[in-house]
Amino acid sequence: MDLLAQIFQYDVLNTLTRALEDDELNLVADHTDFVFVDGEEGDYGVIRYSDAQGNAVAVLTLHGGDSEDVTLTEFGAVLVRQRLQALFSRVIEEKVIAQPAVPVRD
């Protein structure tokens, strides 16, 4: 995998984790199995996310430090994918397509 693909993959995984806290998705976080130590690298455990109807969306496992894993349910994958694709399309439109072209000098 080339460097750009690796960076993009890392950024997408980071964005996925942050998407679970997105106000528009309005997910409920169950911190029952999460241990708050210092609000940073010392925290560890499992956070389970569901929608307002109780449908399971994802499980976020924090291993302490900066290590974490996200597992989406089938329902969650569709829900989160739709939100991220809409955001990605908007950002591409605003930052790439709508920007005036800059002339290239030889």
ZIJO-V939037 format. One record per residue. SS is DSSP state (@ for helix, = for strand, . for the rest). D_FIRST is the distance of its C-alpha to the first C-alpha in Angstrom with 1 decimal. Layout:
SS:D_FIRST, SS:D_FIRST
This chain:
.:0.0, .:3.8, @:6.7, @:8.3, @:6.2, @:6.5, @:10.0, @:10.8, @:10.1, @:12.3, @:14.8, @:15.1, @:15.8, @:18.2, @:19.8, @:20.2, @:22.1, @:24.3, @:24.9, .:26.9, .:29.4, .:29.6, .:33.3, .:32.9, .:31.5, .:34.5, .:33.2, =:35.4, =:33.9, =:35.5, =:35.4, =:37.6, =:35.2, =:33.9, =:35.2, .:35.6, .:36.0, .:35.4, .:33.4, .:30.4, .:28.5, .:31.4, .:31.3, =:30.1, =:30.7, =:30.1, =:30.6, =:31.2, =:31.1, =:33.3, .:34.7, .:38.4, .:39.4, .:37.9, .:35.0, =:32.2, =:29.1, =:26.8, =:27.0, =:25.5, =:25.6, =:25.8, .:25.8, .:27.2, .:25.5, .:22.4, .:21.2, =:21.4, =:20.5, =:21.3, =:22.5, =:23.7, .:26.5, @:26.5, @:29.0, @:26.9, @:23.7, @:25.8, @:27.6, @:24.7, @:22.5, @:25.6, @:26.1, @:22.6, @:22.5, @:25.9, @:24.9, @:21.7, @:24.0, @:26.6, @:24.5, @:23.0, @:26.7, @:28.1, @:25.6, @:24.4, @:26.8, .:30.0, .:29.6, .:31.7, .:30.1, .:30.5, .:31.8, .:29.9, .:32.3, .:32.2
